[in-house]
Structure formats: C-alpha cells, structure tokens
Amino acid sequence: MTDSTQEAAVTAEADENRQRKNGLYGRVSAELAENMKRGWADTERRGLEPIAQAAYAARRREALSARFPGELLVVPAGNAKVRANDTNYPFRPSSDYVYLTGDQSQDAVLVLEPAEHDGHDGHDGHRATVYLLPRSDRENGEFWLDYHGELWDGRRNSLEENEQLLGLPCRDVRTLADRLAAAAGPVRLLRGHDAGVDAALAGTATAEHDDEFRSFLSEMRLVKDEFEIADLRFACEATVRGFEDVVRTLGTDTPTPERLVEGMFFTRARIEGNDVGYASICAAGPHATTLHWVRNDGEARPGDLLLLDAGVETRNLYTADVTRTLPVDGRFTPVQRRVYEAVHAAQEAGIAAVKPGAAYRDFHDAAQRVLAEHLAAWGLFGDRSADEAWELGLQRRWSLAGTGHMLGLDVHDCAKARTGMYVDGTLEAGMVLTVEPGLYFQSDDLTVPEEYRGIGVRIEDDLLVTEEGNENLSAGLPRTADEVEAWMARLRG
C-alpha cells in the first residue's frame, strides 16, 4: 500500500460522501462552501496533563523494545467493523494497542522504530510514534462534507493534543504507508486488526515471527501493574453495584424478563464505565445450564434460579467478570441450596489454592476434586468412588468448563501466552484471575434424579494474587447461601 494509493482511497471515500450529501441536500454552492470556512473559534487545548497510564505505558514499551532490539514493531488499534449496511459496531481498540499507549482512537497505529534507523538515540532502543487521524480540515470542507468529518462524528484531538496526553510523538496516519514502505530490517506486526497495515507489510515477516510477537505481548500482561490493579478493583466495585440494581429489579411474584436483567446491568456499566466487558449471561431456570447463554430471551420466574454472569468494563477498558446464582424470589429451595453449597465449597477450595508459587492448575484441580466428592456422595457415579471419578474426569459431565482464567483488558486475558507461561505456569503476585466452579444439570439428563434437572449454579469471583496469598476483588458480593438470601432481602427492603 503506497501513500498515493492510500490518499486516493481517502479522496474517493470523501467524494462518495460528498455525492451522498449532494444527492440528499442538493448541490453545495460556492457561497455555502466559503461560508463554512469562516467563523470558527480556536478550540485547541494547550497545557494538557498526560493521561494516568502514560507513565505505565512507557515502561511497557521499554520492556517490549528490550525483547525485540533492532526490529520494527507495529501495533494497530484496528478499524471499525460493519454491523449492518452503513452502520458500525461501537469501536473498541485492540487490547495490546491500549496496553502500550493508553489511547483508544480508531485507525491509529503504534510504531516502534529501531533508533539506529533514524538516527534517534533513544534510551530504550526504539523511537515510539503513534499515527493518528488529525482534526478535520476546515479549509477544504472535510469537516462537514466528509460523512465521518468532525461535524458528523464529533471533535477529535489534534496531533499536538494527543502528544500532550500520551507523552508520545504523534503523526498523521495518512503518512504511515510511506513510512512503512521505507522500513528496512526485521518487522513484527500484530496482524488482523488493520487490513491496510497488514497489506502494507505483507511478506515482511513470517507467521512464526508474528506469533512470537503476539505471545510476548500476551505474556507481558500476565502480571498487572498498579494502574491495572486499581482499574480492575474499580471494575469489580461497579459490577457489585450492577448486581444490586438487578436484585432490586427482580419480581418476587411476577416473572422478570431476562432482557430487563441485561438492560439494568448494562445501564450501570454505561454510567460507571465504558460498556459491559462481554455479553452478559442472564440465564434463568434451565437456561442456567447453558454456559454461554446470551440470548437472554426468557423469564426469571419466582422459584427459579437466575445465573447472572456480567462485568463492567471501565473507561480504560479493564473488565470485571463475576457470576452469582440468585433465587429469584429470594429463597433457595432445599435442592437448589444443596447444589449451591456444593459449588460454594468447591470455590472455597479453589480460592484457597490461589497464592504465589502455586501451579496455575492447582485452583482448578482443588475445585474439581470437591465437586467430584459431592457428586459421589449424591450417588451420581454409581459404584465408583470420588477418587476414581476424579481420576477419570467423570465430574466434567456436570462441571463442563475449566475453573477460571486470567483477567484484564480482555475478559479471557493473555489468551495468546504460551502454555508454559500460562496454564502450565506458576502464579505470581500481581496476576488477576477468576475462580468460577459450577454444576450444570441439563433438563434432559436422565442420569441424574429429576429434582436436579434444569438446575445450573456458578459462583465466580476475581482474585488478585498477592505476596501473602490472594485478595478477592469482588468480595463486595455475598457468596454463601445464607448471605445471598439476607443480602437480597435487605436490598428489597
């Protein structure tokens, strides 16, 4: 992709936008075009303070630079994705771009250029530059004739404003193609986020090199810094308030639509954060036995359980991931309580296993063993003992999933880390992970007594590994059956 072809594409899009507007509103007269150039105040902001994560992002870039000396490193934010026809999904930048810059701009690209390639004597071996779209040009009418000009989509920061906020040199992203074309030496690119950048650097690196780059970025995020931990703590606190909103909404005598539950939590997420961190699971009755129930088209009826798995994503894009299983009318039935207390016991065992120096798999194994013991006590393994069932993994028929995952900018954070660094690795202080055992008895499962069928229970909390053990960031929500009932009664007055 050359600079001239990129400029041609931009010009063609602008022309198309102008033609669309001319067709809708008639020809733009010379008088109107001239009028639109005049009478605009200077809104440039000066003396801005850097964003809170700027210093942390700089240290992260230093670590990345040290790992890949002498190589050109390219991390795009990504482009908008079409939802339908001419409307897009709300933009959310790539997590690695946010991690390394703190910026959330669409179409932006972070480039770390080896210092020796441009004569810059950088202390970290690379010169970092963010390529962004500048403010719309008022002289050529772009700001109002372009369908995505500032008069339509809202004011953007100028390049100078972004330099103050991010603590980084910022350039016009429309000059990036020429910069990339002139690049020499090894290149590593986080592919799959920006088709134009992918095309410009096609053939510059092997898939193995890019996979190594992606894995290292994931592994950098395994241990959280102070800024990240504070943001995750706030995400959990806001999520607690979202769960309280839902409890106040649940009807004790009449059904509550799952989508009302979803909407109540979403409102809290938008008020206190950026969005929900993932599609909320608002699963009532037998829907709770479907782990990824996101249709949310049923009803939470009195006497049923509501499995609510939801998390607030902060304005810095860190997300909580919390699950509570609630009796809709405020009281567990005896069989619901039996299943709930088995899951709670498993979670207690899993949480106790979260500590520095422990194997990552320990908390999963501890929780699953407790579930196997309860299932054996209920006679669900026939003549087999809990130990036999555990060795054979028979409890997985009803526990299904793993017991947790890393958490951060992504709900399933650090997903591209190497197995030896993640699931076969060791827990360290600063890691944040979920502990979320569950039991799911399908409505059509004839291997369990009828009273269990259609019951699904999961309890999930977000754990920070500390030097002493762990801290439950979502401890603001009750976990025992008695505590849940008392909490719901209190919220309902």
C-alpha positions as CSV (number, residue, x, y, z in Angstrom):
1,M,0.0,0.0,0.0
2,T,1.7,3.2,-1.2
3,D,1.0,6.7,0.2
4,S,-0.5,7.7,-3.2
5,T,-2.9,4.7,-3.2
6,Q,-4.0,5.4,0.4
7,E,-4.6,9.1,-0.4
8,A,-6.6,8.0,-3.5
9,A,-8.7,5.8,-1.3
10,V,-9.3,8.6,1.2
11,T,-10.2,11.0,-1.6
12,A,-12.6,8.5,-3.3
13,E,-14.3,8.0,0.1
14,A,-14.6,11.7,0.6
15,D,-16.0,12.2,-2.9
16,E,-18.5,9.5,-2.3
17,N,-19.6,11.1,0.9
18,R,-19.9,14.5,-0.8
19,Q,-22.0,13.0,-3.6
20,R,-24.3,11.3,-1.0
21,K,-24.8,14.6,0.7
22,N,-25.3,16.5,-2.6
23,G,-27.9,13.9,-3.5
24,L,-29.7,14.3,-0.2
25,Y,-29.4,18.1,0.2
26,G,-28.8,19.4,-3.2
27,R,-25.6,20.9,-4.7
28,V,-23.2,22.7,-2.4
29,S,-23.0,26.3,-3.6
30,A,-19.7,28.2,-3.7
31,E,-21.2,30.6,-1.2
32,L,-22.1,27.9,1.3
33,A,-18.7,26.3,0.9
34,E,-17.0,29.6,1.6
35,N,-19.3,30.4,4.4
36,M,-18.5,27.1,6.2
37,K,-14.8,28.0,6.3
38,R,-15.3,31.1,8.4
39,G,-16.4,32.0,11.9
40,W,-15.0,29.0,13.9
41,A,-13.3,29.6,17.3
42,D,-9.9,28.2,18.1
43,T,-10.6,25.2,20.3
44,E,-7.1,23.9,20.5
45,R,-6.3,22.8,24.1
46,R,-2.9,23.6,25.5
47,G,-1.0,22.6,28.6
48,L,-2.8,19.2,28.9
49,E,-1.7,16.8,31.6
50,P,-0.7,13.3,30.5
51,I,-3.3,10.6,30.9
52,A,-2.9,8.5,34.1
53,Q,-1.5,5.4,32.4
54,A,1.1,7.3,30.2
55,A,4.0,6.5,32.5
56,Y,2.9,2.9,32.9
57,A,2.6,2.5,29.1
58,A,6.1,4.0,28.6
59,R,7.5,1.3,30.9
60,R,5.6,-1.4,29.0
61,R,7.0,-0.1,25.7
62,E,10.5,-0.3,27.2
63,A,10.1,-3.9,28.0
64,L,8.8,-4.6,24.5
65,S,11.7,-2.8,23.0
66,A,14.2,-4.7,25.0
67,R,12.7,-8.0,23.9
68,F,12.9,-7.2,20.1
69,P,16.0,-4.9,19.6
70,G,16.7,-3.7,16.1
71,E,13.2,-4.7,14.8
72,L,10.4,-2.6,13.6
73,L,7.3,-3.2,15.8
74,V,3.8,-2.3,14.6
75,V,0.7,-2.5,16.8
76,P,-2.6,-1.2,15.2
77,A,-5.6,-0.1,17.2
78,G,-7.9,-1.5,14.5
79,N,-10.7,-0.3,12.2
80,A,-14.4,0.0,12.6
81,K,-16.4,-3.2,11.9
82,V,-19.7,-3.1,9.9
83,R,-22.8,-4.1,11.9
84,A,-25.3,-3.6,9.1
85,N,-25.1,-1.7,5.7
86,D,-23.7,1.7,6.6
87,T,-23.7,1.4,10.4
88,N,-20.8,0.1,12.5
89,Y,-20.4,-1.5,15.9
90,P,-19.1,0.8,18.6
91,F,-15.4,0.9,18.2
92,R,-13.2,-0.8,20.7
93,P,-9.4,-0.7,20.1
94,S,-7.2,-3.8,20.2
95,S,-6.1,-4.5,23.8
96,D,-2.4,-4.6,23.0
97,Y,-2.6,-1.1,21.5
98,V,-4.4,0.2,24.6
99,Y,-1.9,-1.5,26.8
100,L,1.1,0.1,25.1
101,T,-0.4,3.6,24.6
102,G,-3.5,4.3,26.8
103,D,-5.1,5.6,23.6
104,Q,-8.4,4.4,22.2
105,S,-8.5,6.1,18.8
106,Q,-9.9,4.3,15.8
107,D,-7.5,3.6,12.9
108,A,-4.5,4.5,15.0
109,V,-1.2,2.6,14.8
110,L,1.7,2.5,17.3
111,V,5.1,2.1,15.6
112,L,8.3,1.4,17.5
113,E,11.2,2.1,15.1
114,P,14.7,1.0,15.9
115,A,16.7,4.0,16.9
116,E,19.6,3.4,14.6
117,H,17.2,3.6,11.5
118,D,16.5,7.3,12.0
119,G,19.5,8.5,14.0
120,H,17.5,8.9,17.2
121,D,19.5,8.0,20.2
122,G,16.6,6.5,22.2
123,H,17.4,5.1,25.6
124,D,15.1,2.1,25.0
125,G,16.5,1.3,21.6
126,H,13.3,2.3,19.8
127,R,11.5,5.5,18.9
128,A,7.8,5.1,19.6
129,T,5.4,7.1,17.4
130,V,1.6,7.0,17.4
131,Y,0.0,7.5,14.0
132,L,-3.5,9.0,14.3
133,L,-6.1,10.8,12.2
134,P,-5.7,14.6,12.9
135,R,-8.5,17.0,13.2
136,S,-10.7,17.5,10.1
137,D,-9.5,20.1,7.6
138,R,-11.9,23.1,7.6
139,E,-10.3,24.8,4.7
140,N,-11.2,22.0,2.2
141,G,-14.5,21.3,3.8
142,E,-13.6,17.8,5.0
143,F,-15.0,18.5,8.5
144,W,-18.6,18.8,7.1
145,L,-18.6,17.3,3.6
146,D,-17.0,14.0,4.7
147,Y,-19.5,11.7,6.2
148,H,-17.1,11.0,9.0
149,G,-15.9,14.6,9.4
150,E,-15.9,16.2,12.9
151,L,-19.2,17.9,12.3
152,W,-20.8,14.5,12.0
153,D,-18.8,12.2,14.3
154,G,-17.6,14.8,16.9
155,R,-14.3,16.6,17.6
156,R,-11.1,14.6,17.6
157,N,-8.0,15.5,19.4
158,S,-5.3,17.3,17.4
159,L,-2.0,15.7,17.0
160,E,-0.5,18.2,19.4
161,E,-3.2,17.5,22.0
162,N,-2.5,13.8,21.7
163,E,1.2,14.3,22.1
164,Q,0.5,16.0,25.4
165,L,-2.0,13.4,26.6
166,L,0.0,10.3,25.5
167,G,3.5,11.6,26.1
168,L,4.5,10.4,22.6
169,P,5.2,11.9,19.2
170,C,2.1,11.8,17.0
171,R,1.9,11.9,13.3
172,D,-0.8,11.9,10.6
173,V,-1.8,8.2,10.0
174,R,-2.2,9.1,6.3
175,T,1.6,9.3,6.1
176,L,2.1,5.9,7.6
177,A,2.1,4.0,4.3
178,D,5.2,5.8,3.1
179,R,6.9,5.3,6.4
180,L,6.3,1.6,6.4
181,A,7.4,1.3,2.7
182,A,10.7,2.8,3.7
183,A,11.2,0.4,6.6
184,A,14.3,-1.8,6.4
185,G,15.2,-4.8,8.5
186,P,13.1,-7.2,10.5
187,V,9.4,-6.3,11.1
188,R,6.9,-7.7,13.6
189,L,3.3,-6.8,13.2
190,L,0.2,-7.6,15.3
191,R,-1.9,-8.7,12.4
192,G,-5.7,-9.0,12.0
193,H,-6.6,-5.5,13.3
194,D,-6.0,-3.2,10.4
195,A,-6.3,-4.6,6.8
196,G,-4.4,-1.6,5.3
197,V,-1.4,-2.1,7.6
198,D,-1.5,-5.8,7.0
199,A,-1.4,-5.3,3.3
200,A,1.4,-2.7,3.5
201,L,3.6,-5.2,5.4
202,A,2.6,-8.3,3.6
203,G,5.5,-10.6,3.2
204,T,7.7,-8.7,5.6
205,A,7.6,-11.4,8.4
206,T,6.9,-15.0,8.9
207,A,3.8,-16.2,10.7
208,E,6.2,-17.7,13.3
209,H,7.7,-14.3,14.0
210,D,4.3,-12.6,14.3
211,D,3.1,-15.4,16.6
212,E,6.1,-14.9,18.8
213,F,5.4,-11.1,18.9
214,R,1.7,-11.8,19.8
215,S,2.6,-14.3,22.5
216,F,5.1,-11.9,24.1
217,L,2.5,-9.2,24.3
218,S,0.1,-11.6,26.0
219,E,2.8,-12.7,28.4
220,M,3.6,-9.1,29.3
221,R,0.1,-8.7,30.5
222,L,0.1,-11.7,32.9
223,V,1.3,-9.6,35.8
224,K,-0.6,-6.4,36.4
225,D,0.9,-3.1,37.5
226,E,-0.5,-0.6,40.0
227,F,-2.6,1.2,37.4
228,E,-4.2,-2.0,36.1
229,I,-4.9,-3.4,39.6
230,A,-6.7,-0.1,40.6
231,D,-8.8,-0.2,37.5
232,L,-9.8,-3.8,38.0
233,R,-10.7,-3.1,41.6
234,F,-13.0,-0.3,40.4
235,A,-14.5,-2.6,37.7
236,C,-15.4,-5.1,40.4
237,E,-16.8,-2.4,42.7
238,A,-19.0,-1.1,39.8
239,T,-20.0,-4.6,39.0
240,V,-21.2,-5.1,42.6
241,R,-23.5,-2.1,42.2
242,G,-24.8,-3.5,38.9
243,F,-25.7,-6.8,40.6
244,E,-27.5,-4.8,43.3
245,D,-29.5,-3.0,40.6
246,V,-30.6,-6.3,39.2
247,V,-31.7,-7.7,42.6
248,R,-33.9,-4.6,43.1
249,T,-35.5,-5.3,39.7
250,L,-36.4,-9.0,40.2
251,G,-40.0,-9.6,40.8
252,T,-41.0,-11.7,43.8
253,D,-44.5,-12.5,42.5
254,T,-44.2,-12.0,38.7
255,P,-41.7,-13.1,36.1
256,T,-38.8,-10.7,35.2
257,P,-37.6,-10.8,31.6
258,E,-34.0,-11.8,31.2
259,R,-33.6,-8.8,28.9
260,L,-34.7,-6.5,31.6
261,V,-32.0,-8.0,33.8
262,E,-29.5,-7.5,31.0
263,G,-30.6,-3.9,30.5
264,M,-30.4,-3.0,34.2
265,F,-26.8,-4.2,34.4
266,F,-25.9,-2.6,31.1
267,T,-27.2,0.8,32.4
268,R,-24.8,0.6,35.3
269,A,-21.9,-0.4,33.0
270,R,-22.5,2.6,30.8
271,I,-23.0,5.0,33.7
272,E,-19.8,4.0,35.6
273,G,-17.7,2.6,32.8
274,N,-17.4,2.2,29.0
275,D,-19.6,-0.8,28.4
276,V,-20.0,-4.4,29.6
277,G,-16.8,-6.3,29.2
278,Y,-18.6,-9.2,27.4
279,A,-22.1,-10.2,26.5
280,S,-24.0,-10.6,29.8
281,I,-25.3,-14.1,30.7
282,C,-28.7,-13.6,32.3
283,A,-29.8,-17.2,32.5
284,A,-32.9,-18.1,34.4
285,G,-34.3,-21.5,35.2
286,P,-33.0,-24.2,32.8
287,H,-31.2,-21.6,30.7
288,A,-28.6,-21.5,33.6
289,T,-27.4,-25.0,32.4
290,T,-26.2,-23.4,29.1
291,L,-22.7,-22.0,29.9
292,H,-22.8,-19.3,27.2
293,W,-26.5,-18.3,27.3
294,V,-26.5,-14.8,25.9
295,R,-29.9,-14.9,24.0
296,N,-31.5,-13.6,27.2
297,D,-35.0,-14.1,25.8
298,G,-36.6,-16.0,28.7
299,E,-38.0,-15.0,32.0
300,A,-36.8,-15.2,35.6
301,R,-39.7,-16.7,37.5
302,P,-40.2,-16.9,41.2
303,G,-39.0,-20.3,42.4
304,D,-36.2,-20.4,39.7
305,L,-32.6,-19.6,40.0
306,L,-31.0,-16.7,38.0
307,L,-27.4,-17.2,36.9
308,L,-26.0,-13.7,36.2
309,D,-22.5,-13.6,34.7
310,A,-21.6,-10.0,34.0
311,G,-18.8,-7.4,34.3
312,V,-18.4,-3.7,34.0
313,E,-15.7,-2.6,31.6
314,T,-14.0,0.6,32.8
315,R,-13.4,3.7,30.7
316,N,-9.8,2.4,30.5
317,L,-11.2,-0.9,29.1
318,Y,-10.3,-3.2,32.0
319,T,-13.2,-5.6,32.8
320,A,-14.6,-7.5,35.8
321,D,-16.0,-11.0,35.3
322,V,-18.4,-12.0,38.2
323,T,-21.1,-14.6,38.5
324,R,-23.7,-15.0,41.2
325,T,-26.6,-17.5,41.1
326,L,-29.6,-16.0,42.8
327,P,-33.0,-17.4,43.9
328,V,-35.4,-15.1,42.0
329,D,-37.9,-14.9,44.9
330,G,-35.1,-14.6,47.5
331,R,-35.1,-18.1,49.0
332,F,-33.3,-21.2,47.8
333,T,-35.3,-24.4,47.7
334,P,-33.7,-27.4,49.5
335,V,-32.3,-29.0,46.3
336,Q,-31.2,-25.6,45.0
337,R,-29.4,-24.9,48.2
338,R,-27.7,-28.4,48.1
339,V,-26.3,-27.8,44.7
340,Y,-25.3,-24.2,45.5
341,E,-23.5,-25.2,48.7
342,A,-21.5,-27.8,46.8
343,V,-20.4,-25.2,44.3
344,H,-19.6,-22.8,47.1
345,A,-17.4,-25.4,48.8
346,A,-15.6,-26.1,45.5
347,Q,-15.0,-22.3,45.1
348,E,-13.6,-22.1,48.6
349,A,-11.1,-24.8,47.8
350,G,-10.2,-23.1,44.6
351,I,-9.7,-19.7,46.2
352,A,-7.5,-21.3,48.9
353,A,-5.2,-22.6,46.2
354,V,-4.6,-19.2,44.7
355,K,-1.2,-18.0,46.0
356,P,2.2,-17.0,44.7
357,G,4.3,-20.0,43.8
358,A,1.3,-22.3,43.3
359,A,0.9,-24.0,39.9
360,Y,-1.8,-22.3,37.8
361,R,-3.7,-25.5,37.5
362,D,-3.9,-26.0,41.3
363,F,-7.0,-24.0,41.9
364,H,-8.9,-25.8,39.1
365,D,-7.8,-29.2,40.5
366,A,-8.9,-28.3,44.0
367,A,-12.3,-27.1,43.0
368,Q,-13.0,-30.0,40.7
369,R,-12.0,-32.6,43.3
370,V,-14.6,-31.0,45.7
371,L,-17.3,-31.2,43.1
372,A,-16.4,-34.9,42.5
373,E,-16.8,-35.6,46.2
374,H,-20.2,-34.0,46.3
375,L,-21.4,-35.8,43.2
376,A,-20.1,-39.1,44.5
377,A,-22.0,-38.5,47.8
378,W,-25.2,-38.0,45.8
379,G,-24.7,-41.3,44.1
380,L,-24.2,-39.9,40.6
381,F,-21.1,-42.0,39.9
382,G,-22.8,-45.3,40.8
383,D,-20.3,-47.6,42.5
384,R,-17.3,-45.5,41.6
385,S,-15.6,-43.5,44.4
386,A,-14.9,-39.8,44.3
387,D,-11.2,-40.6,43.7
388,E,-11.9,-42.9,40.8
389,A,-14.4,-40.4,39.2
390,W,-11.8,-37.6,39.7
391,E,-9.0,-39.6,38.0
392,L,-11.3,-40.3,35.1
393,G,-12.7,-36.8,34.9
394,L,-16.3,-38.0,35.2
395,Q,-17.4,-34.9,37.1
396,R,-16.9,-33.0,33.8
397,R,-20.2,-34.2,32.6
398,W,-21.8,-31.7,35.0
399,S,-19.0,-29.2,35.6
400,L,-18.1,-28.9,31.9
401,A,-15.6,-26.0,31.9
402,G,-12.3,-25.0,33.4
403,T,-12.5,-23.3,36.8
404,G,-11.1,-19.9,35.8
405,H,-8.9,-17.8,33.5
406,M,-6.7,-14.7,33.6
407,L,-8.5,-11.3,33.6
408,G,-7.6,-7.8,32.5
409,L,-8.1,-5.8,29.3
410,D,-9.8,-8.9,27.9
411,V,-12.2,-11.0,29.8
412,H,-10.1,-14.0,28.8
413,D,-6.9,-12.1,29.2
414,C,-3.4,-13.1,27.9
415,A,-5.0,-15.7,25.6
416,K,-2.0,-15.9,23.3
417,A,0.5,-16.6,26.0
418,R,2.5,-19.8,25.6
419,T,1.1,-22.8,27.5
420,G,4.3,-23.0,29.7
421,M,3.8,-19.4,30.8
422,Y,0.1,-19.6,31.4
423,V,-1.8,-22.8,32.1
424,D,1.4,-24.8,32.8
425,G,2.9,-21.9,34.6
426,T,3.2,-20.6,38.2
427,L,1.1,-17.9,39.9
428,E,2.9,-14.7,40.7
429,A,1.9,-11.6,42.8
430,G,0.1,-9.2,40.5
431,M,-1.8,-11.8,38.5
432,V,-5.6,-11.5,38.4
433,L,-7.7,-14.5,37.6
434,T,-11.2,-15.8,38.1
435,V,-12.3,-18.8,40.2
436,E,-15.6,-20.0,38.9
437,P,-16.7,-23.6,39.5
438,G,-20.2,-24.6,38.5
439,L,-22.6,-27.5,38.2
440,Y,-25.0,-27.8,35.3
441,F,-27.7,-30.4,35.2
442,Q,-29.4,-30.4,31.8
443,S,-33.2,-30.7,31.7
444,D,-32.9,-33.8,29.5
445,D,-30.1,-35.6,31.5
446,L,-31.6,-38.9,32.6
447,T,-28.5,-39.9,34.6
448,V,-29.4,-37.5,37.5
449,P,-32.5,-37.5,39.7
450,E,-35.4,-35.5,38.3
451,E,-35.2,-32.9,41.1
452,Y,-31.7,-31.8,39.9
453,R,-32.6,-31.5,36.2
454,G,-32.7,-27.9,35.0
455,I,-30.6,-26.5,37.8
456,G,-27.4,-24.6,36.9
457,V,-25.2,-22.9,39.5
458,R,-21.9,-21.0,39.1
459,I,-20.2,-18.7,41.6
460,E,-17.4,-16.6,40.2
461,D,-15.0,-14.1,41.8
462,D,-12.0,-12.1,40.6
463,L,-8.8,-12.9,42.6
464,L,-5.7,-10.8,42.8
465,V,-2.6,-12.8,43.7
466,T,-0.8,-11.0,46.5
467,E,2.6,-11.6,48.2
468,E,0.6,-13.2,51.1
469,G,-1.9,-15.2,49.2
470,N,-4.9,-13.5,47.4
471,E,-7.4,-10.7,47.6
472,N,-11.0,-11.2,46.4
473,L,-11.6,-8.0,44.3
474,S,-15.3,-8.9,44.1
475,A,-15.8,-9.6,47.8
476,G,-18.5,-6.9,47.9
477,L,-21.0,-9.6,46.8
478,P,-22.1,-12.3,49.2
479,R,-21.2,-15.9,48.4
480,T,-22.8,-18.3,51.0
481,A,-26.4,-19.2,50.5
482,D,-27.4,-17.6,53.8
483,E,-25.6,-14.4,52.9
484,V,-27.2,-14.3,49.5
485,E,-30.7,-14.6,50.9
486,A,-30.0,-11.9,53.6
487,W,-28.5,-9.6,51.0
488,M,-31.4,-9.9,48.6
489,A,-33.9,-9.3,51.5
490,R,-32.0,-6.2,52.6
491,L,-31.9,-4.7,49.1
492,R,-35.6,-5.3,48.6
493,G,-36.4,-3.6,51.8
